[in-house]
Each structure stands twice: as C-alpha cells, then as structure tokens.
Amino acid sequence: MSTVRATLATLALASLLFQGLPQSARAALGGTADSIETDRVSMKALTRPVTTGALRKQELQLPSGTVVTEYLGSNGLVYAVTWHGRSLPNLQQILGNYFADYKTAARQPVVRRRLVRVNSPDLVIESSGRTRAFTGRAWVPAMLPSGVTPADLQ
C-alpha cells in the first residue's frame, strides 16, 4: 500500500512540475482570433476590440500598463502585433513560432536604445526601448490585408 501512495505522490509531483514548465506559445503572430482570449488569460490582461477603418484589432492591457495590440485579417488570423509600455510583454507568447527569429536578432551587437530588427520577406520585427519605455511591432508581410501598410501598425 505504501508503494502505491509513493507512486501516486510521485505522479502528482511530476504533474505539478510539468505545469510549471514553459509552454509553447498557444496564441501569437500567425495564430487565430480565438487565440487572443488565451493571450488575455495568460497575460492577465484587460481586453477591448478596436475597429478603425479596414483594421480589425484587439488591445490587451497588461497589469504593468503595457499595451499589446493584435491585428486580425478577415480570415481570422493575427497578421501583426504591436506593443508599447513600461515593460516588455511575453514576446515568446505573442511572436509564437517567429520568436526564434527575434532571439537570433537580439544576439546581435546592441545599437541605439536596444534596437532589435528582423527584416526578411517572411517577417519584420522592430523592437526597441529602455526601462519604462519599450515599443515594438512585428508583422508577416504576406499576410497584410490589401490596403494595409506597415505605417498603419502603430
């Protein structure tokens, strides 16, 4: 009987440890509109939909005051994200599969105000800032809706 208890205790501990491990990004650039709710819960954010002309976007205000905006295409996919605020949001979560590209660029020598830039045909990421003043944006050029330009992503 004590062997069964020990096994159950070990399984319970393993389950708790597994839950504490970093999880892959469930919602992110290239994700679906449904993923925004996952972001909201995970980041403990307040959310509000914003529609301005051709742009459909969802704003998430994090407890730190940082605002993350996810831009949605008519196909329901997130084609761009922006952020600004006192602290960086969880970039692994909001960039998803594109986070590896960000990490590679971030390893480059520091240039003006911690500027990190990725500029390829498949992805553009611009992130800069210092303590209490971070800003950035990322988009997939092929996913930009007709009539939307990078200048619209603020």
PyMOL commands that set and color helices and strands:
alter all, ss='L'
color gray80, all
select helices_A, chain A and resi 2-20+35-42+91-106+141-143+150-152
alter helices_A, ss='H'
color red, helices_A
select strands_A, chain A and resi 46-52+55-61+67-72+78-85+116-119+124-130+133-139
alter strands_A, ss='S'
color yellow, strands_A
deselect
rebuild
show_as cartoon
